[in-house]
Amino acid sequence: MAAVIFAAIGFGTVGCTRQGPGSAKTPEELLTQLKDDRAQIDQATDTMMKRIEVFNSSRKAGEATLRFSEIFNQDLSPEQRDVLNTLVEQEKDVSYKALLQKIIADRDTIRGLQENVMHLEQTLPDKFVVVKRGAKQHDLAMAYLTEEAHLDATKAKALLSQVDQTDDLLPGNKVWFFYDPQRDTFRTYVTQGEAGQTPMVVRRARQRQLIKERDTFRTERDSAQAEVATLQQNKADLESDIARHENSLFYHAANERSLKDQGVLSPVLKRVRDVKGLNYDESLDLRQGTTITLMPQSYGLDEIRQVRVLPAFYQEGRDFAIETVQDHSSARLLILNPDLFRGKEVLLVIGG
């Protein structure tokens, strides 16, 4: 199982060995480093969430699972914050223990990058607002440009049309703004803030969920189609069996001596006495043929001299005919009136 896990989740821990925030000299350099740190946070978060999904999928009913939001929630009790370390101590499976240790490394990487981002944010001249539920980046940016930068709505819209925006905001995200009147340039971007996730991570999680739902739908659809096909085949087989039964002659053939010994025929008059023990397990589909060939060896005989069809109300010459070869090496039963024999059972008494 471990080989499968780490083949599917072969992510490396994202490192944060870089120049410190204080080494950036200009706002442009600070922004470049901020952008790089944000991208690494997104990558590390996405990797961590995938690992969490793999770990949770391995849990049985009643076993503890992980939630990304719990790991970074500042309001948790010390016991709740230490949920990862507790799970590592309790985990018996070596492969899943290693997976949990990678998740811990992801958490520490993300926390280190978050500290870098926090220092960079404090150094930049940009302003920010904390996102509330239902807020949109476009509306927040328009408010900044018209109220803080004192631009008219037309100018603000023109500047906004040149920058990327997102509506995938979470309460607690920070939306940043900076307008340079000398260069007439404007920038806006989003950091995770207190939300714990950036819009990019939210989009990736949503895409994975949509893909998962799509795959589940396809699996259920294919399963349903296979089930329908099976039911249709079963129905067709049943209809075929019914049609075959309705159109077949079922018979039991045996030599006369054995039938007398079994008590099926009376020893003197050679009439049917008791057929309860007989199995009419041979059949002739009258839609495909009307002839039964009888070989003496099949019935413990050296030759066949006569064949009787019972019950006796079937009349030879009208309903059926018997043909034997001259040397008595075989015989044939010819059904002359197939409709009379459809779905019926007959006893063939072979005389040697």
C-alpha positions as a Markdown table, in Angstrom:
| # | Residue | x | y | z |
|---|---|---|---|---|
| 1 | Met | 0.0 | 0.0 | 0.0 |
| 2 | Ala | 2.9 | 2.4 | 0.9 |
| 3 | Ala | 4.3 | 2.1 | -2.6 |
| 4 | Val | 1.0 | 3.2 | -4.1 |
| 5 | Ile | 0.7 | 6.2 | -1.7 |
| 6 | Phe | 4.0 | 7.7 | -2.4 |
| 7 | Ala | 3.9 | 7.0 | -6.1 |
| 8 | Ala | 0.7 | 9.0 | -6.2 |
| 9 | Ile | 1.8 | 11.7 | -3.8 |
| 10 | Gly | 5.4 | 12.2 | -4.7 |
| 11 | Phe | 5.5 | 15.9 | -3.7 |
| 12 | Gly | 8.7 | 17.4 | -2.3 |
| 13 | Thr | 8.4 | 19.7 | 0.7 |
| 14 | Val | 8.7 | 23.3 | -0.5 |
| 15 | Gly | 11.7 | 25.0 | 1.0 |
| 16 | Cys | 12.1 | 28.6 | 2.0 |
| 17 | Thr | 15.8 | 29.2 | 1.8 |
| 18 | Arg | 16.0 | 32.7 | 0.4 |
| 19 | Gln | 17.0 | 36.2 | 1.0 |
| 20 | Gly | 15.4 | 37.6 | 4.1 |
| 21 | Pro | 12.7 | 40.3 | 3.7 |
| 22 | Gly | 15.1 | 43.0 | 4.8 |
| 23 | Ser | 17.4 | 42.4 | 1.8 |
| 24 | Ala | 14.9 | 43.8 | -0.6 |
| 25 | Lys | 15.7 | 47.4 | -1.4 |
| 26 | Thr | 12.9 | 48.7 | -3.6 |
| 27 | Pro | 9.1 | 48.2 | -3.6 |
| 28 | Glu | 9.5 | 46.3 | -6.8 |
| 29 | Glu | 11.9 | 43.9 | -5.2 |
| 30 | Leu | 9.7 | 43.5 | -2.2 |
| 31 | Leu | 6.7 | 42.8 | -4.5 |
| 32 | Thr | 8.7 | 40.2 | -6.4 |
| 33 | Gln | 9.7 | 38.4 | -3.2 |
| 34 | Leu | 6.1 | 38.7 | -1.9 |
| 35 | Lys | 4.8 | 37.2 | -5.1 |
| 36 | Asp | 7.3 | 34.4 | -4.9 |
| 37 | Asp | 6.5 | 33.6 | -1.2 |
| 38 | Arg | 2.7 | 33.7 | -2.0 |
| 39 | Ala | 3.3 | 31.2 | -4.9 |
| 40 | Gln | 5.3 | 28.9 | -2.6 |
| 41 | Ile | 2.5 | 29.1 | 0.0 |
| 42 | Asp | 0.0 | 28.1 | -2.6 |
| 43 | Gln | 2.1 | 25.2 | -3.8 |
| 44 | Ala | 2.9 | 24.0 | -0.2 |
| 45 | Thr | -0.8 | 24.3 | 0.7 |
| 46 | Asp | -2.0 | 22.4 | -2.3 |
| 47 | Thr | 0.6 | 19.7 | -1.6 |
| 48 | Met | -0.5 | 19.5 | 2.0 |
| 49 | Met | -4.2 | 19.3 | 1.1 |
| 50 | Lys | -3.5 | 16.4 | -1.3 |
| 51 | Arg | -1.6 | 14.5 | 1.4 |
| 52 | Ile | -4.4 | 15.1 | 3.8 |
| 53 | Glu | -6.9 | 13.7 | 1.3 |
| 54 | Val | -4.8 | 10.6 | 0.9 |
| 55 | Phe | -4.5 | 10.2 | 4.7 |
| 56 | Asn | -8.2 | 10.7 | 5.3 |
| 57 | Ser | -9.1 | 8.2 | 2.6 |
| 58 | Ser | -7.2 | 5.6 | 4.6 |
| 59 | Arg | -9.2 | 6.1 | 7.8 |
| 60 | Lys | -11.9 | 3.6 | 8.9 |
| 61 | Ala | -15.2 | 4.6 | 10.4 |
| 62 | Gly | -14.6 | 6.3 | 13.8 |
| 63 | Glu | -10.9 | 7.0 | 13.3 |
| 64 | Ala | -9.6 | 10.5 | 13.5 |
| 65 | Thr | -9.2 | 12.5 | 10.3 |
| 66 | Leu | -7.5 | 15.8 | 9.4 |
| 67 | Arg | -8.9 | 19.1 | 8.3 |
| 68 | Phe | -6.6 | 21.8 | 6.8 |
| 69 | Ser | -8.5 | 24.6 | 8.6 |
| 70 | Glu | -8.0 | 22.9 | 12.0 |
| 71 | Ile | -4.2 | 22.7 | 11.6 |
| 72 | Phe | -3.9 | 26.5 | 11.1 |
| 73 | Asn | -6.8 | 27.8 | 13.2 |
| 74 | Gln | -5.3 | 30.0 | 15.9 |
| 75 | Asp | -8.4 | 29.6 | 18.2 |
| 76 | Leu | -7.8 | 25.9 | 18.8 |
| 77 | Ser | -6.8 | 24.5 | 22.3 |
| 78 | Pro | -3.2 | 23.2 | 22.7 |
| 79 | Glu | -4.6 | 19.7 | 22.4 |
| 80 | Gln | -6.3 | 20.5 | 19.1 |
| 81 | Arg | -3.2 | 22.3 | 17.8 |
| 82 | Asp | -1.1 | 19.2 | 18.5 |
| 83 | Val | -3.5 | 16.9 | 16.5 |
| 84 | Leu | -0.8 | 16.0 | 14.0 |
| 85 | Asn | 1.8 | 15.0 | 16.5 |
| 86 | Thr | -0.8 | 12.9 | 18.4 |
| 87 | Leu | -1.7 | 11.1 | 15.1 |
| 88 | Val | 1.9 | 10.4 | 14.4 |
| 89 | Glu | 2.4 | 8.9 | 17.8 |
| 90 | Gln | -0.7 | 6.7 | 17.4 |
| 91 | Glu | -0.2 | 5.6 | 13.8 |
| 92 | Lys | 1.0 | 2.0 | 13.5 |
| 93 | Asp | 1.3 | 1.8 | 9.7 |
| 94 | Val | 4.8 | 3.0 | 8.8 |
| 95 | Ser | 3.7 | 4.3 | 5.4 |
| 96 | Tyr | 1.0 | 6.5 | 6.9 |
| 97 | Lys | 3.3 | 7.6 | 9.7 |
| 98 | Ala | 5.7 | 8.9 | 7.1 |
| 99 | Leu | 2.8 | 10.6 | 5.3 |
| 100 | Leu | 1.8 | 12.4 | 8.5 |
| 101 | Gln | 5.5 | 13.5 | 9.0 |
| 102 | Lys | 5.4 | 15.0 | 5.5 |
| 103 | Ile | 2.2 | 16.9 | 6.4 |
| 104 | Ile | 4.0 | 18.3 | 9.5 |
| 105 | Ala | 6.9 | 19.4 | 7.3 |
| 106 | Asp | 4.4 | 21.1 | 5.0 |
| 107 | Arg | 2.8 | 22.9 | 7.9 |
| 108 | Asp | 6.2 | 24.1 | 9.2 |
| 109 | Thr | 7.1 | 25.3 | 5.6 |
| 110 | Ile | 3.8 | 27.2 | 5.3 |
| 111 | Arg | 4.2 | 28.8 | 8.7 |
| 112 | Gly | 7.8 | 30.0 | 7.8 |
| 113 | Leu | 6.6 | 31.4 | 4.5 |
| 114 | Gln | 3.7 | 33.1 | 6.2 |
| 115 | Glu | 6.1 | 34.9 | 8.5 |
| 116 | Asn | 8.1 | 36.1 | 5.5 |
| 117 | Val | 4.9 | 37.4 | 3.9 |
| 118 | Met | 3.9 | 39.2 | 7.1 |
| 119 | His | 7.3 | 41.0 | 7.3 |
| 120 | Leu | 7.1 | 41.9 | 3.6 |
| 121 | Glu | 3.5 | 43.2 | 4.0 |
| 122 | Gln | 4.7 | 45.5 | 6.9 |
| 123 | Thr | 7.5 | 46.9 | 4.7 |
| 124 | Leu | 5.4 | 47.7 | 1.6 |
| 125 | Pro | 3.5 | 51.0 | 1.3 |
| 126 | Asp | 0.4 | 49.1 | 0.1 |
| 127 | Lys | -2.8 | 49.3 | 2.0 |
| 128 | Phe | -5.2 | 46.4 | 2.7 |
| 129 | Val | -8.7 | 45.5 | 3.8 |
| 130 | Val | -9.7 | 42.3 | 5.5 |
| 131 | Val | -12.3 | 40.5 | 3.5 |
| 132 | Lys | -15.8 | 40.0 | 4.9 |
| 133 | Arg | -18.3 | 37.4 | 3.7 |
| 134 | Gly | -19.6 | 38.2 | 0.2 |
| 135 | Ala | -17.0 | 40.8 | -0.6 |
| 136 | Lys | -15.5 | 41.0 | -4.1 |
| 137 | Gln | -12.1 | 42.3 | -5.1 |
| 138 | His | -13.5 | 44.5 | -7.8 |
| 139 | Asp | -15.8 | 46.3 | -5.4 |
| 140 | Leu | -13.1 | 46.7 | -2.7 |
| 141 | Ala | -10.6 | 48.0 | -5.3 |
| 142 | Met | -13.2 | 50.5 | -6.7 |
| 143 | Ala | -13.7 | 51.8 | -3.1 |
| 144 | Tyr | -10.0 | 52.3 | -2.6 |
| 145 | Leu | -9.5 | 54.1 | -5.9 |
| 146 | Thr | -12.4 | 56.4 | -5.6 |
| 147 | Glu | -12.2 | 57.1 | -1.8 |
| 148 | Glu | -8.5 | 56.7 | -0.9 |
| 149 | Ala | -6.8 | 57.7 | -4.2 |
| 150 | His | -9.6 | 60.2 | -5.1 |
| 151 | Leu | -10.1 | 59.1 | -8.7 |
| 152 | Asp | -13.3 | 59.3 | -10.6 |
| 153 | Ala | -15.2 | 56.1 | -11.4 |
| 154 | Thr | -14.3 | 56.1 | -15.1 |
| 155 | Lys | -10.6 | 56.4 | -14.3 |
| 156 | Ala | -10.9 | 53.7 | -11.6 |
| 157 | Lys | -12.6 | 51.3 | -14.0 |
| 158 | Ala | -9.9 | 51.9 | -16.6 |
| 159 | Leu | -7.2 | 51.0 | -14.1 |
| 160 | Leu | -9.1 | 48.0 | -12.8 |
| 161 | Ser | -9.5 | 46.6 | -16.4 |
| 162 | Gln | -5.7 | 46.2 | -16.5 |
| 163 | Val | -5.2 | 44.0 | -13.4 |
| 164 | Asp | -6.2 | 40.5 | -12.5 |
| 165 | Gln | -9.1 | 40.1 | -10.0 |
| 166 | Thr | -10.8 | 37.2 | -8.3 |
| 167 | Asp | -14.2 | 36.5 | -6.7 |
| 168 | Asp | -12.9 | 33.4 | -4.9 |
| 169 | Leu | -12.4 | 35.4 | -1.6 |
| 170 | Leu | -12.6 | 33.9 | 1.9 |
| 171 | Pro | -13.5 | 35.9 | 5.0 |
| 172 | Gly | -10.2 | 36.8 | 6.6 |
| 173 | Asn | -8.2 | 37.2 | 3.3 |
| 174 | Lys | -6.4 | 40.4 | 2.8 |
| 175 | Val | -6.9 | 42.4 | -0.4 |
| 176 | Trp | -4.1 | 44.9 | -1.1 |
| 177 | Phe | -4.0 | 48.1 | -3.1 |
| 178 | Phe | -1.4 | 50.7 | -4.2 |
| 179 | Tyr | -1.9 | 53.5 | -6.6 |
| 180 | Asp | 1.2 | 55.5 | -7.8 |
| 181 | Pro | -0.1 | 58.9 | -9.1 |
| 182 | Gln | 3.3 | 59.8 | -10.6 |
| 183 | Arg | 3.4 | 56.7 | -12.8 |
| 184 | Asp | -0.4 | 56.4 | -12.9 |
| 185 | Thr | -0.1 | 52.7 | -12.1 |
| 186 | Phe | -2.3 | 50.5 | -9.8 |
| 187 | Arg | -1.8 | 47.1 | -8.3 |
| 188 | Thr | -4.1 | 44.9 | -6.3 |
| 189 | Tyr | -3.5 | 41.3 | -5.0 |
| 190 | Val | -4.8 | 38.9 | -2.4 |
| 191 | Thr | -3.0 | 37.2 | 0.5 |
| 192 | Gln | -4.4 | 34.5 | 2.8 |
| 193 | Gly | -4.5 | 36.6 | 5.9 |
| 194 | Glu | -6.6 | 35.0 | 8.7 |
| 195 | Ala | -8.4 | 32.8 | 6.2 |
| 196 | Gly | -5.5 | 30.3 | 6.0 |
| 197 | Gln | -6.0 | 29.8 | 2.3 |
| 198 | Thr | -5.5 | 32.0 | -0.8 |
| 199 | Pro | -8.0 | 32.2 | -3.6 |
| 200 | Met | -5.7 | 30.0 | -5.8 |
| 201 | Val | -5.8 | 27.2 | -3.2 |
| 202 | Val | -9.6 | 27.6 | -3.0 |
| 203 | Arg | -9.9 | 27.3 | -6.8 |
| 204 | Arg | -7.7 | 24.2 | -6.9 |
| 205 | Ala | -9.7 | 22.5 | -4.1 |
| 206 | Arg | -12.9 | 23.3 | -5.9 |
| 207 | Gln | -11.5 | 21.9 | -9.2 |
| 208 | Arg | -10.4 | 18.7 | -7.4 |
| 209 | Gln | -13.8 | 18.4 | -5.9 |
| 210 | Leu | -15.5 | 18.9 | -9.3 |
| 211 | Ile | -13.1 | 16.4 | -10.9 |
| 212 | Lys | -13.9 | 14.0 | -8.0 |
| 213 | Glu | -17.7 | 14.5 | -8.5 |
| 214 | Arg | -17.3 | 14.1 | -12.3 |
| 215 | Asp | -15.4 | 10.8 | -11.8 |
| 216 | Thr | -17.9 | 9.6 | -9.3 |
| 217 | Phe | -20.7 | 10.5 | -11.7 |
| 218 | Arg | -19.0 | 8.7 | -14.5 |
| 219 | Thr | -18.4 | 5.6 | -12.3 |
| 220 | Glu | -22.0 | 5.6 | -11.2 |
| 221 | Arg | -23.2 | 6.1 | -14.7 |
| 222 | Asp | -21.0 | 3.3 | -16.1 |
| 223 | Ser | -22.1 | 1.0 | -13.3 |
| 224 | Ala | -25.8 | 1.9 | -13.9 |
| 225 | Gln | -25.3 | 1.3 | -17.7 |
| 226 | Ala | -23.6 | -2.1 | -16.9 |
| 227 | Glu | -26.4 | -3.0 | -14.6 |
| 228 | Val | -29.0 | -2.1 | -17.2 |
| 229 | Ala | -27.1 | -4.1 | -19.8 |
| 230 | Thr | -27.0 | -7.1 | -17.4 |
| 231 | Leu | -30.7 | -6.8 | -16.7 |
| 232 | Gln | -31.4 | -6.6 | -20.4 |
| 233 | Gln | -29.2 | -9.6 | -21.1 |
| 234 | Asn | -30.9 | -11.6 | -18.3 |
| 235 | Lys | -34.3 | -10.6 | -19.7 |
| 236 | Ala | -33.2 | -11.7 | -23.1 |
| 237 | Asp | -31.8 | -15.0 | -21.8 |
| 238 | Leu | -35.0 | -15.6 | -19.8 |
| 239 | Glu | -37.2 | -14.9 | -22.9 |
| 240 | Ser | -34.9 | -17.1 | -24.9 |
| 241 | Asp | -35.3 | -19.9 | -22.3 |
| 242 | Ile | -39.0 | -19.5 | -22.2 |
| 243 | Ala | -39.2 | -19.5 | -26.0 |
| 244 | Arg | -37.0 | -22.6 | -26.1 |
| 245 | His | -39.1 | -24.4 | -23.5 |
| 246 | Glu | -42.3 | -23.5 | -25.3 |
| 247 | Asn | -40.9 | -24.7 | -28.7 |
| 248 | Ser | -39.1 | -27.9 | -27.6 |
| 249 | Leu | -39.9 | -31.5 | -27.2 |
| 250 | Phe | -38.4 | -33.0 | -24.0 |
| 251 | Tyr | -37.7 | -36.7 | -23.9 |
| 252 | His | -36.2 | -39.5 | -21.9 |
| 253 | Ala | -34.8 | -42.4 | -24.0 |
| 254 | Ala | -33.8 | -45.8 | -22.5 |
| 255 | Asn | -33.7 | -49.4 | -23.5 |
| 256 | Glu | -36.8 | -51.5 | -22.7 |
| 257 | Arg | -35.1 | -53.8 | -20.2 |
| 258 | Ser | -33.8 | -51.0 | -18.0 |
| 259 | Leu | -37.2 | -49.4 | -18.0 |
| 260 | Lys | -38.9 | -52.6 | -16.8 |
| 261 | Asp | -36.2 | -53.0 | -14.1 |
| 262 | Gln | -36.9 | -49.5 | -12.9 |
| 263 | Gly | -40.6 | -50.2 | -12.7 |
| 264 | Val | -41.4 | -47.6 | -15.4 |
| 265 | Leu | -42.9 | -50.3 | -17.7 |
| 266 | Ser | -45.1 | -53.2 | -16.6 |
| 267 | Pro | -43.2 | -56.5 | -17.3 |
| 268 | Val | -46.0 | -58.1 | -19.2 |
| 269 | Leu | -48.1 | -55.6 | -21.1 |
| 270 | Lys | -45.2 | -53.1 | -21.6 |
| 271 | Arg | -47.4 | -50.3 | -20.6 |
| 272 | Val | -46.3 | -47.2 | -18.6 |
| 273 | Arg | -46.7 | -47.9 | -14.9 |
| 274 | Asp | -44.6 | -45.2 | -13.0 |
| 275 | Val | -42.7 | -42.3 | -14.6 |
| 276 | Lys | -42.1 | -40.3 | -11.4 |
| 277 | Gly | -38.4 | -41.1 | -11.3 |
| 278 | Leu | -37.7 | -40.1 | -14.9 |
| 279 | Asn | -35.9 | -36.9 | -15.9 |
| 280 | Tyr | -36.8 | -35.5 | -19.3 |
| 281 | Asp | -33.4 | -33.8 | -19.6 |
| 282 | Glu | -32.9 | -34.2 | -23.3 |
| 283 | Ser | -34.7 | -31.9 | -25.7 |
| 284 | Leu | -35.2 | -31.1 | -29.4 |
| 285 | Asp | -35.9 | -27.4 | -30.3 |
| 286 | Leu | -38.6 | -27.8 | -32.9 |
| 287 | Arg | -37.8 | -24.4 | -34.4 |
| 288 | Gln | -34.4 | -25.8 | -35.5 |
| 289 | Gly | -35.2 | -29.4 | -36.4 |
| 290 | Thr | -37.7 | -32.2 | -36.2 |
| 291 | Thr | -35.4 | -35.3 | -36.1 |
| 292 | Ile | -33.9 | -37.2 | -33.2 |
| 293 | Thr | -31.2 | -39.7 | -34.1 |
| 294 | Leu | -30.8 | -42.7 | -31.7 |
| 295 | Met | -27.6 | -44.8 | -31.5 |
| 296 | Pro | -27.8 | -48.2 | -29.7 |
| 297 | Gln | -24.5 | -47.8 | -27.8 |
| 298 | Ser | -26.0 | -44.8 | -26.0 |
| 299 | Tyr | -28.6 | -47.1 | -24.4 |
| 300 | Gly | -26.4 | -50.2 | -23.7 |
| 301 | Leu | -27.6 | -52.0 | -26.9 |
| 302 | Asp | -25.9 | -53.6 | -29.9 |
| 303 | Glu | -28.7 | -52.7 | -32.3 |
| 304 | Ile | -32.0 | -50.9 | -32.4 |
| 305 | Arg | -35.0 | -52.9 | -33.8 |
| 306 | Gln | -37.9 | -50.8 | -32.6 |
| 307 | Val | -38.7 | -47.5 | -31.0 |
| 308 | Arg | -41.9 | -46.8 | -29.1 |
| 309 | Val | -43.2 | -43.3 | -28.2 |
| 310 | Leu | -45.2 | -43.0 | -25.0 |
| 311 | Pro | -47.8 | -41.9 | -24.0 |
| 312 | Ala | -49.6 | -44.0 | -26.5 |
| 313 | Phe | -52.0 | -41.3 | -27.7 |
| 314 | Tyr | -49.2 | -40.1 | -30.0 |
| 315 | Gln | -49.9 | -42.0 | -33.2 |
| 316 | Glu | -47.2 | -43.3 | -35.5 |
| 317 | Gly | -47.7 | -42.2 | -39.1 |
| 318 | Arg | -49.8 | -39.2 | -38.1 |
| 319 | Asp | -47.9 | -37.5 | -35.4 |
| 320 | Phe | -44.4 | -39.1 | -35.8 |
| 321 | Ala | -42.5 | -41.7 | -37.8 |
| 322 | Ile | -39.8 | -44.1 | -36.9 |
| 323 | Glu | -37.0 | -45.0 | -39.4 |
| 324 | Thr | -34.4 | -47.7 | -38.7 |
| 325 | Val | -31.5 | -48.5 | -41.0 |
| 326 | Gln | -31.3 | -51.9 | -42.5 |
| 327 | Asp | -28.5 | -53.2 | -40.3 |
| 328 | His | -30.3 | -51.8 | -37.2 |
| 329 | Ser | -27.2 | -49.7 | -36.3 |
| 330 | Ser | -29.3 | -46.6 | -35.7 |
| 331 | Ala | -32.8 | -45.2 | -35.8 |
| 332 | Arg | -34.5 | -41.9 | -36.3 |
| 333 | Leu | -37.6 | -40.3 | -34.7 |
| 334 | Leu | -39.3 | -37.9 | -37.2 |
| 335 | Ile | -41.7 | -35.4 | -35.8 |
| 336 | Leu | -44.5 | -35.0 | -38.3 |
| 337 | Asn | -46.7 | -32.6 | -36.3 |
| 338 | Pro | -44.3 | -30.2 | -34.4 |
| 339 | Asp | -47.2 | -28.2 | -32.9 |
| 340 | Leu | -48.5 | -31.3 | -31.1 |
| 341 | Phe | -45.2 | -31.9 | -29.4 |
| 342 | Arg | -44.2 | -28.3 | -28.4 |
| 343 | Gly | -43.5 | -28.1 | -24.6 |
| 344 | Lys | -44.4 | -31.8 | -24.2 |
| 345 | Glu | -42.5 | -34.7 | -22.5 |
| 346 | Val | -42.3 | -38.1 | -24.1 |
| 347 | Leu | -40.7 | -41.5 | -23.2 |
| 348 | Leu | -38.8 | -43.3 | -26.0 |
| 349 | Val | -38.6 | -47.0 | -25.4 |
| 350 | Ile | -35.7 | -48.5 | -27.3 |
| 351 | Gly | -35.9 | -52.2 | -28.2 |
| 352 | Gly | -32.8 | -54.1 | -29.3 |
